[in-house]
């Protein structure tokens, strides 16, 4: 019960600060008066609940919401920030890995999402560097989703221990 108070308290304080700054028209924060900031506030509330309230199941949604909010803020402000699907998967991978640190499970999901994120972030470079395969790039781009379907199907249909 204590952890729910923590989540609610952090969320309400965050929203209070957000709306107070917006009403007072504090100019240094004008670019933060948007929906990604609200994602960050809710994500931080989940993270406080997860780490301080020891409700580890809140870590994954906390990382995802905070990460997505940060992504939408940074994508137009930093030229080096990637605007790619792999970025979202990297954030999810980080969530699973942090969840694993506290709960002891989810590492395999984190590693798989991390590998997939790396693959998607560097997809063009990877495809270009596979010169030893005598198959065209368009064929490789077609085979990649099929490979994901096969591996995903294996995980769905293989017997659980």
ChimeraX attribute file (.defattr): number of C-alpha atoms within 10 A of each C-alpha:
attribute: neighborCount
match mode: 1-to-1
recipient: residues
	/A:1	6
	/A:2	11
	/A:3	18
	/A:4	14
	/A:5	12
	/A:6	18
	/A:7	22
	/A:8	15
	/A:9	15
	/A:10	20
	/A:11	21
	/A:12	15
	/A:13	13
	/A:14	19
	/A:15	16
	/A:16	12
	/A:17	13
	/A:18	18
	/A:19	13
	/A:20	12
	/A:21	17
	/A:22	16
	/A:23	9
	/A:24	8
	/A:25	12
	/A:26	10
	/A:27	10
	/A:28	8
	/A:29	11
	/A:30	11
	/A:31	9
	/A:32	15
	/A:33	14
	/A:34	14
	/A:35	12
	/A:36	18
	/A:37	22
	/A:38	19
	/A:39	20
	/A:40	24
	/A:41	24
	/A:42	23
	/A:43	26
	/A:44	23
	/A:45	26
	/A:46	32
	/A:47	27
	/A:48	22
	/A:49	26
	/A:50	23
	/A:51	16
	/A:52	14
	/A:53	18
	/A:54	16
	/A:55	18
	/A:56	20
	/A:57	16
	/A:58	22
	/A:59	27
	/A:60	25
	/A:61	20
	/A:62	24
	/A:63	24
	/A:64	25
	/A:65	26
	/A:66	24
	/A:67	24
	/A:68	21
	/A:69	21
	/A:70	15
	/A:71	20
	/A:72	16
	/A:73	18
	/A:74	15
	/A:75	14
	/A:76	12
	/A:77	10
	/A:78	9
	/A:79	9
	/A:80	9
	/A:81	12
	/A:82	15
	/A:83	15
	/A:84	12
	/A:85	11
	/A:86	21
	/A:87	20
	/A:88	18
	/A:89	22
	/A:90	23
	/A:91	23
	/A:92	24
	/A:93	27
	/A:94	20
	/A:95	26
	/A:96	27
	/A:97	24
	/A:98	20
	/A:99	24
	/A:100	19
	/A:101	13
	/A:102	15
	/A:103	16
	/A:104	11
	/A:105	14
	/A:106	17
	/A:107	18
	/A:108	13
	/A:109	16
	/A:110	23
	/A:111	16
	/A:112	14
	/A:113	23
	/A:114	22
	/A:115	16
	/A:116	18
	/A:117	22
	/A:118	15
	/A:119	15
	/A:120	18
	/A:121	19
	/A:122	12
	/A:123	15
	/A:124	12
	/A:125	11
	/A:126	12
	/A:127	15
	/A:128	9
	/A:129	10
	/A:130	12
	/A:131	11
	/A:132	6
	/A:133	9
	/A:134	7
	/A:135	10
	/A:136	10
	/A:137	15
	/A:138	9
	/A:139	9
	/A:140	14
	/A:141	13
	/A:142	10
	/A:143	12
	/A:144	11
	/A:145	11
	/A:146	12
	/A:147	11
	/A:148	12
	/A:149	12
	/A:150	12
	/A:151	12
	/A:152	12
	/A:153	11
	/A:154	11
	/A:155	11
	/A:156	10
	/A:157	9
	/A:158	9
	/A:159	7
	/A:160	6
	/A:161	3
